[in-house]
Amino acid sequence: MVRDPRHDVLFEPITFGPKATRNRFWATSHSTGYPDRPGTDASFLATKAEGGWGVVCTGFCSIHPESDEFPWTSARLWDEGDVINMRHLTEEVHKHNSLASVQLWYNGMHSPRMDSRETARGPSGLPSNVFPERNIYSAWASEDDIKALINMYVLAAYRAEQAGFDVVEVSGSDSTIPLQFLETRYNKRIDKYGGSFENRARFYIELMAAVKRAVGDRLAVTTRFEVDTINGEHRLKHHEEGMRFLELMNKEGLVDLWSLKVGDYEEWGGEDARSSRFAKPNWAAGFVAGARDLLDVPVVSNGRFTSPDDMVAAIKSGQCDIIGAARPSISDPFIPNKISAGRTDEIRECIGCNMCVSRMQQAAVVYCTQNPTTGEEYRRGWHPEETGKTDQPSTILVIGGGPSGMEAALTLGRRGHTVHLLDSADSLGGHWRNVSEYPRCNEYERLISYREIMLAKYPNVTVSLGGKRLTAQDVLEYGAEKIVVATGSHWSTVGVGAETHEALTAVDAATMPNVFTPEQIMAGKPITGEKVVILDGDGHFTGFAMAELLADQGKDVTFVTNTNDVMEYTFFTMEMPNIKRAAFEKNIKFIRNHWAVAYEDNKLQLFYLYRDSADLQEVVPGEWGRRFSHKIVEIECDALVLTTSRVPDDALYWDLINCKDAWKETGIDGVYRIGDCVQPRHAMDAVFDGHRIGMEIESQDPQRPLPYIRERQIWGQGTIPVLGDPRPVVEGDLLV
Ligand code: SF4
């Protein structure tokens, strides 16, 4: 296939400072949690370089222990040990002819510092608004402290050069310290670094000047800046100081390239990295559109771009010179190469689910719903585009065409097995077909369509839809050597949830006209009456999708949950603030910390989770320290929707296990189960499960994962630094 000439512009080289990138694709900085695993970190970024991104940037890279992000794992450039690990990373990136960029990061007041225990400096002595519960502050910086802060960046820039980086990107976004000096919200000073706009901009300018003097003739010196922090008054606004700052800095000529974004650290995943449920690709274009005209150097702009046509439009409209991408480059590290080769139908488009964000928010490592090889490039040796070929080809029946079954069939097919994928539904997708029809969730359909397109490319994969549901006898007679059961799960019809693990009294959506599961609602089971309660024990997106769907139909919706907050998992995907805003607009009411026991005569009986009082002051020895309560709260409702928990559809699997004696005579050498029919889970983990069995079906026990490389400090190896090493000196005059 050949490239569409309309996309040629994306492959023009761009010069910035002393460097030139081979094309207009920039894999922008995003957290991964990998940096303490140098092999994982390097392979993850090198895969993006291999996939064609002209510039590949690390995640946020702390420049000093005063900005220790633990329990989050940032990259670091604190000492020689970090230089050694980073050098491996840059060497891997350079093998693919891409530039390696590092984002220099000092977040001071917002850095939890739970490992280093250092004191952070800032423009003012204030508590962090990002982590108000953590009781972390910055200390007022003296003018000597300000010099020390700048010297920290300079030393980090030197280390970046030693590590082989081509680009140093100073983070002036995500409420890092350059922005803290700039925003009145953080800057309460009355000296030459505070007060007027010019004074508040002084730190950022002096910082960029110092980094430029230090390495600017050899490395490109860029900055990432949010032109609008979006979140209300007293913040940076695009049309006021956002644009004014660009003009001011442009006059100084200190920046080789600008990477522009919106949003602050408080809601970085809710505004800057908005999920597809709350923003379409390039939603923030209006905030950065005018910026390009003010600047004499190239601009990078992000917008969760996955379509080459959208990318070209952004460039031609003058929004930017280079397409930045974080999530799209995770979901498909090979987007540039696929566009270049004219294989745009094969782009594994990001679905905007923010599950990657959620992993980071839990201080874990980043994985991806669409791309099961994310983070597995080194430790399992997986590759997003190359699966390798099996040397033991066999005929495999995959039963169930949901996310896990589709991914298993695709991976097995790529590896050269003969695959039959069967589903009794008329279309692929399993329960995800319903999900992608929930309000706001239309981009989730990409999880299905990508796999449909790819499955059709493998003649050794046969997809059969709409047939009868197979029995164990049907499977035995099918003639396959290996069976993969991927039959999914369904929502509990009787309201079993995590709180009591019991069915609700007098409740069954299978038989009652006024009790519903999401599948029934999506299938059109009619809801009569006005007052609806959603009973949610799931905590992710389905419960609120049902609430919004019914509120949009004019129902009076109350959302009951056992959790402390609504849709608690969306705290991790960073969608919660926007969910609350949507609920506020649609008058969806919340009852938290309650669970149900029964639904009779249109009355839902609830109990408060903490209804038992505590004898905390005077526990009588030998007696229970609780005063039990049986208090019930009743709320009236015409209909009850249950998103309490999911139940595996595993009957076929167990039927097959129960006729194990017949396997040998029918030529079956193994039956395995994957995805939700093993245990209901996030689609991200179901897709992973399908991919894993596809990669490991020849192993001794394919049901269980093979070991992977665990990267950690091994006792007896050296450390850097060692006790007694001197601390790098940043105090005193400016180093450059
Ligand atoms: Fe996109 Fe979801 Fe993957 Fe993140 S996890 S990169 S949002 S598909």
Residues whose N, C-alpha, C, O or C-beta is under 5 A from the ligand:
A	BS01	SF4	R327 I330 S331 C350 I351 G352 C353 N354 M355 C356 Y367 C368 T369 Q370
